[in-house]
Amino acid sequence: MAGLSSNWKKLQAKLKAESESKPSAKRKADDDSSSTGPAKAKKIKSASASSNRSSVPAKKISRDSLPQKSNSSRMGAAQSTLAKGEQKHGVRPSAALWGAADGISPEALAEAYQLGSRDSSMVLSTQNDKVNQGLAPGVEVGKYIAIDCEMVGVGPGGHESALARVSMVDFHGRQVYDSYVRPQERVTDWRTPVSGVSPREMRFARDFAEVQRDVADLLDGRILIGHDVRHDLEALKLSHPPRDIRDTSKHGSFKRHANGRKPALRILAQTLLNVDIQGGAHSSLEDARVTMLLFRKNKAEFDVDHANRYTPKPAGAVSGGSHTKKAKKKKR
């Protein structure tokens, strides 16, 4: 029992010595609070300062006084500028360069990648038209070209037609050629309400031979798009290979809009393009654009029709057919 009490005394002495050597948790907590005191004071001071600032009314700053960012720094700035600006028709320069390197026409690129305008904006983009300009400078004409002509009356009663104006546009509706033409015969009916041509325009008209030569050069080696184009070629006294003509007045699917007959260009524009044309005097540039747009929107059908009409049949199929006919004749 005496040994137990002596051990207890030793343990108490040891615990007392350890407590004296280590500061108490309470003292440590007090030291921490005293060290964080200045920080808390700073926080309180900053909070009061901010509250004082909020109580002062803020000075208004106009948007004009702020520095404006340039449009080029915003993502999509180029696309937005193009969308707001003038409508651009044609193939992008990068695509055109790539196509030229591989021998691909700009028209094929436009069709493959849905480039350029395929809606009525092509028809309505007349702000850059230059009447009676002649051959438009800087326009590289591709494979397809559309034409439309305006006529005046000659001969007794003005029942015969003579050329008075020629307009041509390219695959994208851009003006390629436009000129008034001085008729070779005396005009007996100007047909101004329809043709839009009067003696005043003839003061600046070109000679028939000059216009004929210009148009022939533009048609050479190209596919001609027109509406009842036979009359235009007759007025120009020119011919063109039938396999290189696409006539919108003869297209099969268009005839249903005229009960199987030749449809008027005005009807096709209103029905298929939702565009009203020829409300007054005709514009040959506008009519040429409408014709080209009708062709572009239905180009696949035109291509199939052309292939069925002009693609040569294999020799075996032709010879086999003749043998069959001979065999039938022998049986008789």
C-alpha positions as CSV (number, residue, x, y, z in Angstrom):
1,M,0.0,0.0,0.0
2,A,2.9,2.3,0.8
3,G,4.5,1.4,-2.6
4,L,1.2,2.4,-4.4
5,S,1.1,5.8,-2.7
6,S,4.7,6.5,-3.6
7,N,4.1,5.7,-7.3
8,W,1.0,8.0,-7.3
9,K,3.1,10.9,-5.9
10,K,5.7,10.4,-8.6
11,L,3.0,10.5,-11.3
12,Q,1.5,13.7,-10.0
13,A,5.0,15.3,-9.9
14,K,5.5,14.2,-13.6
15,L,2.2,15.7,-14.7
16,K,2.9,18.9,-12.9
17,A,6.2,19.3,-14.6
18,E,4.7,18.7,-18.1
19,S,2.0,21.3,-17.5
20,E,4.5,23.9,-16.5
21,S,6.7,23.2,-19.6
22,K,3.7,23.5,-22.1
23,P,1.4,26.6,-22.3
24,S,-2.2,25.9,-21.8
25,A,-4.7,25.7,-24.7
26,K,-6.6,28.6,-23.2
27,R,-3.5,30.8,-23.3
28,K,-2.8,29.7,-26.9
29,A,-6.3,30.7,-27.9
30,D,-5.8,34.1,-26.2
31,D,-2.6,34.6,-28.1
32,D,-4.3,33.7,-31.4
33,S,-7.1,36.2,-30.8
34,S,-4.6,38.9,-30.0
35,S,-2.7,38.3,-33.2
36,T,-5.8,38.4,-35.4
37,G,-7.0,41.6,-33.8
38,P,-5.4,44.0,-36.2
39,A,-6.6,42.0,-39.2
40,K,-10.2,42.2,-37.9
41,A,-9.8,45.9,-37.4
42,K,-8.6,46.3,-40.9
43,K,-11.6,44.3,-42.2
44,I,-14.0,46.4,-40.2
45,K,-12.4,49.6,-41.4
46,S,-12.6,48.6,-45.1
47,A,-16.2,47.6,-44.7
48,S,-17.1,50.9,-43.2
49,A,-15.2,52.7,-46.0
50,S,-17.1,50.8,-48.6
51,S,-20.4,51.5,-47.0
52,N,-19.5,55.2,-47.0
53,R,-18.7,55.0,-50.7
54,S,-22.0,53.3,-51.5
55,S,-23.8,56.1,-49.7
56,V,-22.3,58.7,-52.1
57,P,-24.2,58.8,-55.4
58,A,-22.3,57.2,-58.3
59,K,-21.3,59.5,-61.2
60,K,-22.9,58.5,-64.5
61,I,-20.5,57.7,-67.4
62,S,-21.7,57.9,-71.0
63,R,-21.0,55.1,-73.4
64,D,-19.4,57.5,-75.8
65,S,-16.7,58.3,-73.3
66,L,-15.7,54.7,-73.0
67,P,-13.1,53.3,-75.3
68,Q,-14.7,51.5,-78.2
69,K,-13.4,48.1,-79.3
70,S,-12.8,47.6,-82.9
71,N,-15.0,45.2,-84.8
72,S,-12.1,43.2,-85.9
73,S,-11.4,42.1,-82.3
74,R,-14.8,40.4,-81.9
75,M,-15.4,36.9,-83.0
76,G,-17.4,36.7,-86.2
77,A,-16.9,40.3,-87.0
78,A,-16.1,39.5,-90.7
79,Q,-19.2,37.4,-91.1
80,S,-21.4,40.1,-89.5
81,T,-20.0,42.8,-91.8
82,L,-20.6,40.7,-94.8
83,A,-24.2,39.9,-93.7
84,K,-25.0,43.6,-93.2
85,G,-23.2,44.8,-96.3
86,E,-24.0,44.3,-100.0
87,Q,-25.1,40.9,-101.1
88,K,-22.2,39.1,-102.7
89,H,-22.7,36.6,-105.5
90,G,-20.1,34.3,-106.8
91,V,-17.5,31.9,-105.6
92,R,-15.2,32.7,-102.7
93,P,-11.6,33.6,-103.9
94,S,-10.0,30.8,-102.0
95,A,-12.4,28.2,-103.5
96,A,-11.9,29.7,-106.9
97,L,-8.1,29.4,-106.7
98,W,-8.4,25.8,-105.5
99,G,-10.8,25.0,-108.3
100,A,-8.6,26.6,-110.9
101,A,-5.6,24.5,-109.8
102,D,-7.6,21.3,-110.2
103,G,-9.4,22.3,-113.4
104,I,-12.8,22.8,-111.8
105,S,-15.0,25.6,-113.1
106,P,-16.4,28.3,-110.7
107,E,-19.9,27.2,-111.6
108,A,-19.2,23.6,-110.5
109,L,-17.8,24.9,-107.2
110,A,-20.9,27.1,-106.7
111,E,-23.2,24.2,-107.2
112,A,-21.2,21.7,-105.2
113,Y,-20.9,23.9,-102.1
114,Q,-24.1,25.9,-102.5
115,L,-22.1,29.2,-102.9
116,G,-23.6,32.3,-104.4
117,S,-27.2,33.3,-104.5
118,R,-29.9,30.8,-105.3
119,D,-32.9,32.9,-104.2
120,S,-34.6,36.0,-105.5
121,S,-31.9,38.3,-104.1
122,M,-30.1,37.6,-107.4
123,V,-33.0,39.2,-109.3
124,L,-33.4,42.1,-106.9
125,S,-29.7,43.1,-107.0
126,T,-30.0,45.7,-109.6
127,Q,-28.2,48.6,-107.8
128,N,-25.0,48.0,-109.8
129,D,-26.6,47.8,-113.2
130,K,-25.1,50.0,-115.9
131,V,-27.4,50.4,-118.8
132,N,-25.9,50.5,-122.2
133,Q,-22.4,49.9,-120.8
134,G,-21.4,47.4,-123.4
135,L,-19.0,44.7,-122.2
136,A,-18.6,44.9,-118.5
137,P,-15.0,45.3,-117.4
138,G,-13.4,42.9,-115.0
139,V,-16.0,40.1,-115.2
140,E,-14.6,36.7,-115.9
141,V,-17.4,34.8,-117.6
142,G,-17.7,31.1,-116.9
143,K,-19.3,28.2,-118.6
144,Y,-22.9,29.5,-118.5
145,I,-24.4,32.8,-119.8
146,A,-28.0,34.0,-120.0
147,I,-29.4,36.4,-122.6
148,D,-32.5,38.4,-123.1
149,C,-33.4,40.9,-125.9
150,E,-35.9,43.7,-126.3
151,M,-37.5,44.3,-129.7
152,V,-39.2,47.1,-131.6
153,G,-41.6,46.9,-134.5
154,V,-40.5,47.4,-138.1
155,G,-42.3,47.0,-141.5
156,P,-46.0,47.8,-142.2
157,G,-47.9,48.1,-139.0
158,G,-44.8,47.3,-136.9
159,H,-45.7,43.6,-136.9
160,E,-42.1,42.4,-137.6
161,S,-39.5,42.6,-134.8
162,A,-36.0,44.1,-134.9
163,L,-33.4,44.1,-132.2
164,A,-33.2,47.2,-129.9
165,R,-31.4,46.0,-126.8
166,V,-29.3,43.0,-125.6
167,S,-28.5,42.0,-122.1
168,M,-26.4,39.1,-120.8
169,V,-25.6,37.9,-117.3
170,D,-23.3,35.2,-116.0
171,F,-24.0,32.2,-113.8
172,H,-24.2,34.4,-110.6
173,G,-26.4,37.1,-112.2
174,R,-23.7,39.6,-112.7
175,Q,-24.0,41.9,-115.7
176,V,-21.8,40.8,-118.5
177,Y,-23.1,42.9,-121.4
178,D,-25.8,45.5,-122.0
179,S,-26.3,47.6,-125.1
180,Y,-28.9,49.5,-127.0
181,V,-28.9,48.5,-130.7
182,R,-29.6,50.7,-133.7
183,P,-32.1,48.8,-135.9
184,Q,-31.1,48.3,-139.5
185,E,-34.6,49.1,-140.7
186,R,-36.9,52.0,-140.0
187,V,-38.8,51.6,-136.8
188,T,-42.6,51.8,-137.3
189,D,-43.6,50.9,-133.7
190,W,-41.2,51.5,-130.7
191,R,-43.4,49.4,-128.4
192,T,-42.1,51.6,-125.6
193,P,-44.6,50.5,-122.9
194,V,-43.3,46.9,-123.2
195,S,-39.8,47.3,-124.7
196,G,-38.7,50.3,-122.6
197,V,-37.0,51.7,-125.8
198,S,-37.7,55.0,-127.4
199,P,-36.0,57.3,-129.9
200,R,-34.1,59.0,-127.0
201,E,-32.1,55.8,-126.3
202,M,-31.1,55.5,-129.9
203,R,-28.8,58.5,-129.6
204,F,-26.3,56.3,-127.7
205,A,-27.1,53.0,-129.4
206,R,-24.4,50.9,-131.0
207,D,-24.4,49.6,-134.5
208,F,-26.0,46.2,-135.1
209,A,-22.8,44.7,-136.5
210,E,-20.8,45.7,-133.4
211,V,-23.3,44.2,-131.0
212,Q,-23.6,41.1,-133.1
213,R,-19.8,40.6,-133.0
214,D,-19.7,41.2,-129.2
215,V,-22.5,38.7,-128.5
216,A,-21.0,36.1,-130.8
217,D,-17.7,36.3,-129.0
218,L,-19.4,35.9,-125.6
219,L,-21.4,32.9,-126.8
220,D,-18.5,31.1,-128.3
221,G,-17.9,27.8,-126.4
222,R,-20.4,28.5,-123.7
223,I,-23.8,27.1,-122.7
224,L,-26.6,29.6,-123.5
225,I,-29.5,30.0,-121.1
226,G,-32.6,31.8,-122.4
227,H,-36.4,31.9,-122.4
228,D,-37.7,31.1,-125.9
229,V,-34.2,31.9,-127.0
230,R,-34.9,31.1,-130.6
231,H,-36.4,34.6,-131.1
232,D,-33.3,36.3,-129.6
233,L,-31.0,34.4,-131.9
234,E,-33.1,35.3,-134.9
235,A,-33.0,39.0,-134.0
236,L,-29.3,38.8,-133.6
237,K,-29.0,36.8,-136.8
238,L,-26.8,34.2,-135.0
239,S,-26.9,30.5,-134.5
240,H,-25.8,28.3,-131.5
241,P,-25.4,24.5,-131.2
242,P,-28.7,23.1,-129.9
243,R,-26.8,20.8,-127.4
244,D,-25.4,24.0,-125.8
245,I,-28.8,25.7,-125.2
246,R,-31.0,25.4,-122.1
247,D,-34.4,27.0,-122.9
248,T,-36.6,27.6,-119.9
249,S,-39.7,27.8,-122.1
250,K,-39.2,24.2,-123.2
251,H,-38.4,22.6,-119.9
252,G,-40.9,19.8,-119.2
253,S,-41.6,20.5,-115.6
254,F,-42.3,24.2,-116.3
255,K,-45.0,23.5,-118.8
256,R,-47.4,22.4,-116.1
257,H,-47.7,26.0,-115.1
258,A,-49.2,26.9,-118.5
259,N,-51.4,23.8,-119.1
260,G,-48.8,22.1,-121.2
261,R,-48.0,25.1,-123.4
262,K,-45.0,27.4,-123.3
263,P,-45.1,29.3,-120.0
264,A,-44.5,33.0,-119.9
265,L,-41.4,34.1,-118.0
266,R,-43.5,36.4,-115.8
267,I,-45.6,33.4,-114.7
268,L,-42.6,31.3,-113.9
269,A,-41.0,34.1,-111.9
270,Q,-44.2,34.6,-109.9
271,T,-44.9,31.0,-109.3
272,L,-41.4,29.5,-108.8
273,L,-39.4,32.5,-107.5
274,N,-42.1,34.6,-105.9
275,V,-40.9,37.6,-107.8
276,D,-43.0,40.0,-109.8
277,I,-41.5,41.2,-113.1
278,Q,-42.7,42.9,-116.3
279,G,-45.2,45.1,-114.4
280,G,-44.4,47.9,-116.8
281,A,-41.7,48.3,-119.4
282,H,-39.5,45.2,-119.5
283,S,-35.9,45.2,-118.4
284,S,-33.8,42.8,-120.4
285,L,-31.2,42.6,-117.6
286,E,-33.9,41.6,-115.1
287,D,-35.4,39.0,-117.4
288,A,-31.9,37.5,-118.1
289,R,-31.4,37.2,-114.3
290,V,-34.7,35.5,-113.8
291,T,-34.0,33.1,-116.6
292,M,-30.6,32.2,-115.1
293,L,-32.1,31.8,-111.6
294,L,-34.8,29.5,-113.0
295,F,-32.0,27.4,-114.6
296,R,-29.9,27.3,-111.4
297,K,-32.7,26.3,-109.1
298,N,-33.5,23.4,-111.5
299,K,-30.1,22.7,-112.9
300,A,-30.2,19.0,-111.9
301,E,-33.4,18.4,-114.0
302,F,-31.9,20.3,-116.9
303,D,-28.8,18.2,-116.8
304,V,-30.8,14.9,-116.8
305,D,-33.0,16.1,-119.6
306,H,-29.9,17.1,-121.6
307,A,-28.2,13.8,-121.0
308,N,-31.3,11.8,-122.1
309,R,-31.5,13.9,-125.3
310,Y,-27.9,14.2,-126.4
311,T,-25.8,11.4,-124.7
312,P,-24.9,8.9,-127.5
313,K,-26.1,5.4,-126.9
314,P,-23.7,2.5,-126.7
315,A,-23.0,0.8,-130.0
316,G,-23.9,-2.6,-128.7
317,A,-27.4,-1.5,-127.7
318,V,-28.0,0.0,-131.2
319,S,-26.8,-3.1,-133.0
320,G,-28.7,-5.4,-130.7
321,G,-31.9,-3.5,-131.4
322,S,-31.4,-3.8,-135.2
323,H,-30.8,-7.6,-134.9
324,T,-34.0,-7.9,-133.0
325,K,-35.9,-6.1,-135.6
326,K,-34.5,-8.2,-138.4
327,A,-35.3,-11.4,-136.5
328,K,-38.9,-10.3,-136.1
329,K,-39.1,-9.5,-139.8
330,K,-37.8,-13.0,-140.7
331,K,-40.5,-14.7,-138.5
332,R,-43.2,-12.9,-140.5
